[in-house]
């Protein structure tokens, strides 16, 4: 089963995007968007950038 993007209410108000895998595990949670339309635009942007994004590993040192 394919993963999905879920738009969910944020506790502080607004909407967050959750990326969920096919088994239902949450892989990532976004920052807060003002409303569902803005979050849907965020999903489009994530899809466009994720396909060509590189991994920047800052796990063993300071972040730039």
N, C-alpha and C positions, 0 to 999 in steps of 0.2 A: 504494500500500500504506500502511496506517495505521501510525502510530508505536506504541511500546509502552513499558511500564515493565518494567525488568529488576531482579530482586533478585540481588545479587552479594555474595560474601564480601568483607569488608574486610580489608586486610592486617593491621590491628591487632586483628582479631577483630570479631565482629558482622557486620552486613549493611548494605550501601548500596543506594540506589535509583538506577538510571540511567534517564534518559528518552532514548529512541532514536527518531530519525525513520524514515520508511519506507525510506530508502536505507541505514540502518544507522549513520548518524553519531550520536555521542553529543551530546546537546544540553545535558544538565545531570546533575550527580552530587550526591547528597544527603550530609548528614552521616551518622554511623554510628548505626544502630539496634541494640538488643541482640539481636534475633532476627528471623526471617522474619515472624512474626505482627505484631511492632511495625512492621516495614517496610511490610507490607501495609496496616496502619492509616494509616501515613504517606502511602501512595498515595491512599487515600480522602480524606485531608485535603487533599492537593495538588489533587486533582480538584475538590473543593468550593470552594477558594479561588481557583484559577487562572481559573475562569470569570468572576469579577468583579474580579480584581486589577487595580490601576492600576500604571503604570510610574512609579517614583521614580528620576529620573536624578541620580545623585551623581557622575557621571564628571568633572565639571569643578570640583568643590568638595568640602569635607569632608563626611563622612557624619554624620548626626545621632547 
